[in-house]
Amino acid sequence: MTRFLFILPLLLGASVAAAQQPGHDACARDVTRFCRAVMNNGDGAVLACLKQNRAKLSKGCEKVLTDHGQ
């Protein structure tokens, strides 16, 4: 889980500065809730899982994905 919180901004193409802004972990709860089974399968699997569960995501996580073209 901790690894994911650091990699998500990079995965989504965010800069290091953006990763330090408040809200960079907006998807942490959604990953735990919907994608726990694929967390160890790599960042691509987590991103794919988030996209598959898009209708259920929190507004904050949805915004992160949308803002990064996902």
HELIX and SHEET records of a PDB file:
HELIX    1   1 THR A    2  LEU A   11  1                                  10    
HELIX    2   2 VAL A   16  ALA A   19  1                                   4    
HELIX    3   3 ALA A   28  PHE A   34  1                                   7    
HELIX    4   4 ARG A   36  ASN A   41  5                                   6    
HELIX    5   5 ASP A   43  GLN A   52  1                                  10    
HELIX    6   6 ARG A   54  LYS A   56  5                                   3    
HELIX    7   7 LYS A   59  ASP A   67  1                                   9    
END                                                                             
